[in-house]
Amino acid sequence: MLKMRIAEKIDIPLIAAHNCAMAMETENKMLDPKVATLGVQGLFTRPHFGFYLVADVDQMSAATLMVTYEWSDWRNGLFWWIQSVYVKEEFRRQGLYSAMYEQLKVMAAESETPVCGFRLYAENENIAAQATYKKCGMHACDYVMFEQSTA
């Protein structure tokens, strides 16, 4: 049985472990588990930045994702950025991300602050993830992402 829920502080170790696994799988990057844990804790201490969603299958945590907020003055609403998506290997290709995305759409419709859309980014080489996002109704944007790290 599939159950969606907003993550709680007890989920911090799970989410940090998922983030470490995702970084290794998608970018071959080894994250410092202590820093990853502090990063997850940081969102719990700053809920105005976003939240985590957990998908449990038969009472076992199978997938997690993070939503952060971006205000759009053009649309007078929030974009919900979907980040840190991770589905445990044994639960992949079973529709968990699609179910989580549908849950986010329900939550957005019920939100007090208007939600004008959803955004995410995917690694260029992660064709499987891109296919999943397209299947959910998302499309590639006309934007190129730029970054400058300060840390």
Buried (B, 14 or more C-beta within 10 A) or exposed (E): EBEBEEBEEEBBEBBBBBBBBBBEEBEEEEBEEEEBBEBBBEBBEEEEEBBBBBBBBEEEBBBBBBBBBEEBEEEEBBBBBBBBBBBBEEBBEBBBBBBBBEBBBEBBEEEEEEBBBBBBEBEEEBEEBBEBBEEBEBEEEEEEEEEEEEE
